[in-house]
Amino acid sequence: MAILRVLTYGDEKLHSRSEPIDGLTPDLVRLIGEMADTMYAANGVGLAAVQVGVAKRLFVLDVDQVAENGQKKNPRRLRVFINPEIAWTSEEDSPYVEGCLSVPGVEAEVYRPTRIRVRYRDERGEEREEEADGLLARVIQHETDHVDGVLFVDRLGFAKRQGLAGQLRRLRNERETVVVPADLAAR
């Protein structure tokens, strides 16, 4: 299992738009596996390539590991999104408290459309288009924001951001790259 270093808030790379991927290569397949290992070890539900310092339009997610009560389940269903583009969003939106591996210790309520349609290529390079709602729609939007250079805290209103200013300033000043804690990496 390869655990990658996750860039944190304050790293300029997180605010850069990622480049499209031209095709599947052995290096890309390896990166996907390492991103999955990192996401699971950190107990995340999604991880974009830019979060591990690779500015490519790629993310992995697994929302099926989360039960209705918010607890983790054992079955894993990794999904891979290459060159994702959100083609449509519903007019209806809803709030949800989001967090992010790149903004550790910070959570905030973010409004997002409740339903979306996304186009992407899967781990075999096959073109896909699907509609999503619930947690899947939310995570796809969150991770697509990452490949577009947007963090969830960028979507917060002025008052909410001001409430988090101290935490964000601390993260920016640290400008360190976090590593999954040793007890998680040893699993």
Secondary structure, 3 states (H helix, E strand, C coil): CCCCCECCCCCHHHHCCCECCCCCCHHHHHHHHHHHHHHHHCCCCEEEHHHHCCCECEEEECCCCECCCCCECCCCCCEEEEEEEEEEECCCEEEEEECCCCCCCCCEEEEEECEEEEEEECCCCCEEEEEEEHHHHHHHHHHHHHHCCCCHHHHCCHHHHHHHHHHHHHHHHHCCCECCCHHHHCC
